[in-house]
Amino acid sequence: MANKKKKISFEDSLDDTDFGLIISAKGELKGMYIPDQMNEMDYMPQEIMQILEDVYGMDIATDSATIH
């Protein structure tokens, strides 16, 4: 029997406090989804900052990205 896959939207797959990275097929960082309540707090978890620095050489304090 074939597996049935349920397709859900990107935002629907996230919990209220989840962050999401938008990455192209070539592995380029295209943007970042930040939860609504986090926008108000102006807070970025250290773990997310570390991923951006380690993988993309990006310093969130000085570099820019599209925020969704």
Phi and psi in degrees as GROMACS dihedral restraints (atoms count N, CA, C in turn):
[ dihedral_restraints ]
;  ai    aj    ak    al  type     phi  dphi    fc
    3     4     5     6     1   -71.1    20    10
    4     5     6     7     1   144.4    20    10
    6     7     8     9     1   -73.4    20    10
    7     8     9    10     1   133.4    20    10
    9    10    11    12     1   -97.7    20    10
   10    11    12    13     1   126.1    20    10
   12    13    14    15     1  -107.1    20    10
   13    14    15    16     1   133.5    20    10
   15    16    17    18     1   -94.9    20    10
   16    17    18    19     1   124.7    20    10
   18    19    20    21     1   -95.1    20    10
   19    20    21    22     1   125.8    20    10
   21    22    23    24     1  -124.6    20    10
   22    23    24    25     1   158.2    20    10
   24    25    26    27     1   -73.8    20    10
   25    26    27    28     1   161.1    20    10
   27    28    29    30     1   -55.7    20    10
   28    29    30    31     1   -51.3    20    10
   30    31    32    33     1   -65.5    20    10
   31    32    33    34     1   -34.6    20    10
   33    34    35    36     1   -68.5    20    10
   34    35    36    37     1   -21.5    20    10
   36    37    38    39     1   -81.3    20    10
   37    38    39    40     1    -9.7    20    10
   39    40    41    42     1   -98.8    20    10
   40    41    42    43     1   143.9    20    10
   42    43    44    45     1   -80.5    20    10
   43    44    45    46     1   172.8    20    10
   45    46    47    48     1   -58.4    20    10
   46    47    48    49     1   -28.5    20    10
   48    49    50    51     1  -111.2    20    10
   49    50    51    52     1    11.6    20    10
   51    52    53    54     1   -80.7    20    10
   52    53    54    55     1   144.2    20    10
   54    55    56    57     1  -102.0    20    10
   55    56    57    58     1   156.8    20    10
   57    58    59    60     1  -140.4    20    10
   58    59    60    61     1   136.6    20    10
   60    61    62    63     1  -101.1    20    10
   61    62    63    64     1   136.9    20    10
   63    64    65    66     1  -104.8    20    10
   64    65    66    67     1   114.1    20    10
   66    67    68    69     1  -121.8    20    10
   67    68    69    70     1   134.4    20    10
   69    70    71    72     1   -73.0    20    10
   70    71    72    73     1   169.6    20    10
   72    73    74    75     1   -62.1    20    10
   73    74    75    76     1   -21.1    20    10
   75    76    77    78     1   -91.2    20    10
   76    77    78    79     1     1.9    20    10
   78    79    80    81     1    87.6    20    10
   79    80    81    82     1     7.8    20    10
   81    82    83    84     1   -81.0    20    10
   82    83    84    85     1   138.4    20    10
   84    85    86    87     1   -74.1    20    10
   85    86    87    88     1   120.0    20    10
   87    88    89    90     1  -101.5    20    10
   88    89    90    91     1   -25.9    20    10
   90    91    92    93     1   178.3    20    10
   91    92    93    94     1  -179.0    20    10
   93    94    95    96     1  -141.8    20    10
   94    95    96    97     1   137.2    20    10
   96    97    98    99     1   -97.3    20    10
   97    98    99   100     1   127.2    20    10
   99   100   101   102     1  -119.4    20    10
  100   101   102   103     1   129.8    20    10
  102   103   104   105     1   -57.2    20    10
  103   104   105   106     1   146.3    20    10
  105   106   107   108     1   -52.4    20    10
  106   107   108   109     1   -46.9    20    10
  108   109   110   111     1   -67.2    20    10
  109   110   111   112     1   -23.8    20    10
  111   112   113   114     1   -75.0    20    10
  112   113   114   115     1   -32.4    20    10
  114   115   116   117     1   -57.9    20    10
  115   116   117   118     1   -40.7    20    10
  117   118   119   120     1   -69.3    20    10
  118   119   120   121     1   -30.5    20    10
  120   121   122   123     1   -86.3    20    10
  121   122   123   124     1   -11.7    20    10
  123   124   125   126     1    51.2    20    10
  124   125   126   127     1    51.6    20    10
  126   127   128   129     1  -127.7    20    10
  127   128   129   130     1   134.1    20    10
  129   130   131   132     1  -125.7    20    10
  130   131   132   133     1   119.7    20    10
  132   133   134   135     1   -57.4    20    10
  133   134   135   136     1   141.9    20    10
  135   136   137   138     1   -56.7    20    10
  136   137   138   139     1   -36.9    20    10
  138   139   140   141     1   -62.2    20    10
  139   140   141   142     1   -39.8    20    10
  141   142   143   144     1   -68.4    20    10
  142   143   144   145     1   -43.7    20    10
  144   145   146   147     1   -59.7    20    10
  145   146   147   148     1   -39.1    20    10
  147   148   149   150     1   -67.3    20    10
  148   149   150   151     1   -41.4    20    10
  150   151   152   153     1   -60.5    20    10
  151   152   153   154     1   -46.9    20    10
  153   154   155   156     1   -61.2    20    10
  154   155   156   157     1   -39.3    20    10
  156   157   158   159     1   -71.8    20    10
  157   158   159   160     1   -47.7    20    10
  159   160   161   162     1   -66.6    20    10
  160   161   162   163     1   -43.7    20    10
  162   163   164   165     1   -87.2    20    10
  163   164   165   166     1   -41.0    20    10
  165   166   167   168     1  -111.8    20    10
  166   167   168   169     1    -2.2    20    10
  168   169   170   171     1    63.4    20    10
  169   170   171   172     1    29.5    20    10
  171   172   173   174     1  -104.7    20    10
  172   173   174   175     1   132.0    20    10
  174   175   176   177     1  -104.4    20    10
  175   176   177   178     1   108.8    20    10
  177   178   179   180     1   -58.9    20    10
  178   179   180   181     1   -24.1    20    10
  180   181   182   183     1   -74.3    20    10
  181   182   183   184     1   -25.8    20    10
  183   184   185   186     1  -120.4    20    10
  184   185   186   187     1   -22.8    20    10
  186   187   188   189     1   -94.6    20    10
  187   188   189   190     1   164.0    20    10
  189   190   191   192     1  -118.0    20    10
  190   191   192   193     1   155.7    20    10
  192   193   194   195     1  -150.3    20    10
  193   194   195   196     1   160.4    20    10
  195   196   197   198     1   -77.4    20    10
  196   197   198   199     1   126.2    20    10
  198   199   200   201     1  -106.0    20    10
  199   200   201   202     1   126.2    20    10
